[in-house]
Amino acid sequence: MIEIAWAALGMVLEVVLFLVSLFLVLALPGIVVWGISETVDPRDVLRIRWFLQRLLSLAELVGRALLATGEWVYSHTLGRVVTSYVRWSRRRVAEHLAWVRRPFGPDAYRLFPVGRHVRAALRSWHQIAPLAAVAYLVKAFFLLQILLNLGGIVNFVIRWSSHVWAESEKAPVVWWAPGGGLWGPARQVDWTGEQPDIDVTVVTIFRAFGESIWRKAAQYLPALGAPEGRPAEAATAVFGFVLAAALLLALRAVLGLLGQHGPTRADSRRGPGFAAPPPRGWWLRSLLSLHPGAARRTRPVAVLIDCVGRAGAARRHYYQTVMQPHSAVYVPRVDLSKVEQVVWSAWKVRHRQVPGPRRREYRKHAADVVGAVRRLETRQDIDADTGQVFEEMTRMLVTITERYAQGRILALLDPKDLKDVDPAVNREWVRLVILGVVMTGAAIAAGLSKLSAAGSTQIIAVVGAVTWALLYRDRLAPGDVLDVMRGQSRK
């Protein structure tokens, strides 16, 4: 009976499937035709509207398929790498903080409380540091290639500029430039039948304008020395000065409008307060600097935390050896020169550009904080209880780290910590003088030698790079050559 029941059920299912298939074969084309007739405009004989709708539907289907495929591929390939990298960076942060807190023992949470800002900055540093190292190596490689081939580059630029300047003397001027036919007689040149290059044309245009301005100035400016004898020429010169000033103001306004970058999509969501325009020349400084921006802003937090760890290690070593005889000879000492470098350059690292009137305030506060740091460093050789000095040093370093991570650059220390502190003096100009003297001596020595121009240029470049590295060491940043307040000399 059971076999018969299963056979009957199978026959019923086969009949049902046959009827459904027959219905789909006969009725589905009619349904499709009816749907098309409902969506297509009867007046659209060529079925253009129907074709566009189907094309858009197909494009949307393909787009969704590609998006889904891309998400699946990302989640199974690069997404896993990114997730593993983020987990690795968080594990590194935990290990870093545990390494710094280990010397403090049970007093770690009392002496070194880690705030969320410090933890976030340290996490960002560990995430960006490997990528910044790769960018550092790439930039250093290209700068090294430029340094080794500097003589050839200079010679090429000189030859190219000389060739363009010589060609601009023989090239015709465009019709709308001075001497091109609209503002005076056409320039008499030997037409060779060849169209000049774009660089030659540009130099020719600027040269035509410069020559025209020079002729006008030579004609009317001498009248200002004796205006009573040539009143018309003197008045023309005065009006020329006024028009030139108006032209410069107009060009400045135009350049200001062209230099302003509109807010990005993220800035538009947050509001106009976050759409701060970048400072002038930021791209050039970023290109020349060997420290990427994000890594440069978060690196001081890692440096300060390492200094806290050294203070904790010195404190533990002191309490371990204080009961031993002659232990004062082996008392450790903590060097805070890295802290001074961070404090001196904190306002430049955190802010892209600071207005001139506010720089004095930033520099004054940095000088006060560096003075407090130096006074505390000196107390290691004055106070009898060096362990207490190490605890105060830890508290000060933790305060500076927390305030820097919060962006409170003008409040790195409280006023009570800066009371009766002698402000430090920045002697950076000494290094700049030494660098200038060495570079000048190298140039004079290369000029007196019998070397070629390319060899002399390379020797000067190598001497300058070596001198800069010896003077500034780990603060090597070519983008800050003209910044006389970079770092602090401890000589």
Secondary structure, 3 states (H helix, E strand, C coil): CHHHHHHHHHHHHHHHHHHHHHHHHHHHHHHHHHHHHHHCCCCCCCCHHHHHHHHHHHHHHHHHHHHHHHHHHHHHCHHHHHHHHHHHHHHHHHHHHHHHHHHHHHHHHHHCCCCHHHHHHHHHHHHHHHHHHHHHHHHHHHHHHHHHCHHHHHHHHHHHHHHHHHHHHHCCCCCCCCCCCCCCCCCCCCCCCCCCCHHHHHHHHHHHHHHHHHHHHHHHHHHHHCCCCCHHHHHHHHHHHHHHHHHHHHHHHHHHHHHCCCCCHHHHHHCHHHCCCCCCCHHHHHHHCCCCHHHHHHHHHHHHHHHHHHHHHHHHHHHHHCCCCCHHHHCCCCCCHHHHHHHHCHHHHHCCCCCHHHHHHHHHHHHHHHHHHHHHHHHHHCCCCHHHHHHHHHHHHHHHHHHHHHCCHHHCCCCCCCCCCCCCCCCHHHHHHHHHHHHHHHHHHHHHCCCCHHHHHHHHHHHHHHHHHHHHHHHCCHHHCCCCCCCCCCC
